[in-house]
Amino acid sequence: MIAGAQTAGRGRRGHVWLSPPGSGLYVSVVLTPARATDRDRATTLITLAAGVALAEGLETATALRVDLKWPNDLFVARRKLGGILSEGVADSVVVGYGINVSEMAFPPDLAGRATSLETEAANPVDRARVLAETLAALARRYDDLLAGRFDAILDEWRARAPAARGARVSWTTSSGTQIGVTDGIDDRGALLVRMNARTERIVAGEVSWL
C-alpha cells in the first residue's frame, strides 16, 4: 500500500506520526519471514533490515547520506527523516515506513529535530524514484533475511548507526528510570547498554537519547 498522506499516522508505541498531504511518502509492505532458513532470527531482525534497505535506497535516489538510530529511525545530518513500524499479522509482518519528502511546517516540538529530503538536498526530489529505489533495496535485504545472510545486514546497520556506541540513553523499567551508555547491538539486534559493571540488553520499549 502506498499513500501520499495519512489521517491517523502511527509511530512506535502508539505515538502520532505527522503525515499531512503532499509532505511525505508512506508505504506498507507485507513480508513473510516464516519462509526464512532461520525464521525466529529473521523476524527479530526485520526492522533493522528494513532500516538498512531504506537508507540504501534513499542514498541511491538522492545521494544523501542516511544514518540509522535504534531501533527504527532514519536520520540525515542528525535530524529525523523517517521511521519504520513493523507489526506481526499471523505468519507475516507488515513493514510500514514514512519518509519526509517535502519541506513542511513542523510543529514546535519537532522543528529543530526533523527534516526532509528536499530540505537536505536543496532540490526537488523525484518521489517515484524514491519509491522505486526503497522498494528495490527492501527486496534485496529481504532476500538476505530469507537466506540467513544476517551478518551482512548487521554489519551495514552498525556502519550507519553512530549513536549505537558511546551515547547516553535512558529507559524505564519496573524499577524506575535507568541510564547508561550504548555499546552497540548484539547478533539479534538488541541494543546493548553499559551500566557501571554490567551490560543491559534492551529488546523493546522506549529509549530516550540524552
N, C-alpha and C positions, 0 to 999 in steps of 0.2 A: 504494500500500500504506500502511495506517495501523496503528500499534501503540501500545499503552499502556506497553510495556516492551520491552527488547532484552536478549538473553542474551549478545550479543557486539557491542555498540555500538562503532563506529569513528569516529574523527575523521580529520583530515588526517594523511598520512604515517604511518598505522598507529597513531596514538595511541588509547588506550582512551577511549570515551565512556561515562560513568556514566549508566545508564538503568534504575534499579530500578522495579518495578511501582508504579503509582499516582503517580509523581512527575512525569512529563512526557508530551509528545506527540511522536511520532516518525512522520514521513511521508516517503515516497519517491514522486516524480512523474517520469514519462518524458516528456522534451521532445525535439523534433526540430529543432534549429537549422539542419539541412541544408535546410529549407524556406525559410530567410530570404533576403531580397534580397542580403545580404552574409553568406554562410554562415560564412566564417572569423571575421569580427569578432563575429558573433552568438555563435558558440561560445566565443570568448575572453571575452566579457562576461557569460556566462550566470550565473556565481556572483555577480557584483556585482548583476546584475538581480534575482536571487533574494533577495539581501540587502535591497535596496530594497523589494521586494514584501513580504517578511516584516515588515520594520519598519512599513510602512504598514498591513498587515493587523492586526498586534498593537496598534497605536495605535487603530485603529477598534474593536477588540474590547475594549480595556481602558483607553483614554485615557492610557496610559503613553507617555512619550517614549522611543523606542528609537533608539540610535545604532549605528553600524557601525564595525568595525575591519577593516582589510585583512588577508586577502582574504575572510574568511568568518565573522566572528564578530558576534553581536548583543549589545549591552550596554544596561543600564539603570543609571543612576547609577554609572557606572564599574565595574560588576560584570557578569560574563558571564552572559547569559540563555540563549543558544543558539548553535548553529552550523550550518553548511551543508557538505555534502560532495557534489561533482559528479564523476561518473565516466562516461567515454565508453563506449558499447556500440554498435558498428557505426556507423550514421548518427545514433544518438540519444544523449542524455545523461540519465543518471539523477541527478536532483537530490534528495538526501536532506537533511531538516532535523530537528533536535531542539530542542525548547523546554522549558525547566524551568517547569512549571506550578505544582506544589505545593511547599510548604516540605518540605525533607528534610534529613537529617543528611549534609552534605557531608564528605568526608574532610579531614583537617587541612590538606593542601596546597591545597585548594580553598575552605576555609571563608571566607576573607576576600576571595575573588575571584569567587565565583559567587553567583547569586541566582535568584529565581523570580518568576513573575508575581504569585502570591498574596502573596509577601513584600513586593513593591514596592507592590502595590495595597492591601494590608492588608484584603483582602476575598476571598471565594471567587470563582473565575473559571470562567466557562462554557466548558468545553473544546470543546463542539460549535460555539460561536460562534467561538472561536479558530481551529478548523479551517476553518470556512466562510470566514472573513474572510481568512485567509492564502492559501487556495486561490484565492479570487476575485482577490486582489491579484496573486498569481503569474500568473494567466491574463492579467490586464491588462498586466503588464510583459513577459510572453512575446509578446503581440501587438506591443508596442513593438520587441522584438528582431526579430521576423519582418519588420516593416515598415521596419526600418532607422532607427527613432527613437532612436538611440544617445545623442544629446546629452541627451535627457530623462532617461535612466537615469543617465548620468554626473553631470549637474548635481545630481540628487537624492541620489546617493551621496555626492558631495562635501559637500553641505549637512549630511549626517548623520555625517560622519566627522571629528570634530575632531582626532583623533590623526594624521590623514594629512598634517598640516603642523606642523612645529616640534617633533616628538617624536624623542627619541634612540632609535635601534634598532641592533641588531647582527644579523649573519647570518654564516654560514660558507661560504667558498669554497675552492677548491683551494689558495689561497694562505694560508688561515687565517681567523681571525675578523676581520670588518670592522665598523666603527662609523661611523654617520653620522646625519644629521638629515633626517626626512621632508620632502618638498617636493611633496606631492600625488600624483595619478595622471595618467597620460597618456591619450590617447583610445582606447587598447586595454586600459586597466585595470591596467597595470603600475605598481608603486609606485616613485616617484622618490625617491632619497636623495642628499642633498648630502654630499660628502666633500671638504673643502677647496675646491680649484678645479674639481672635476669633479662630475658628477651620474651616479650609477649607476641603472640601470633593472632592477628586480627583478621577474621574471615568475613565479617559483616558488621553492620552498624554505622553510625555517623562519626566520621573523623573530622576534626577541625584542625586546619593548618595554621600554626601560630606565627 
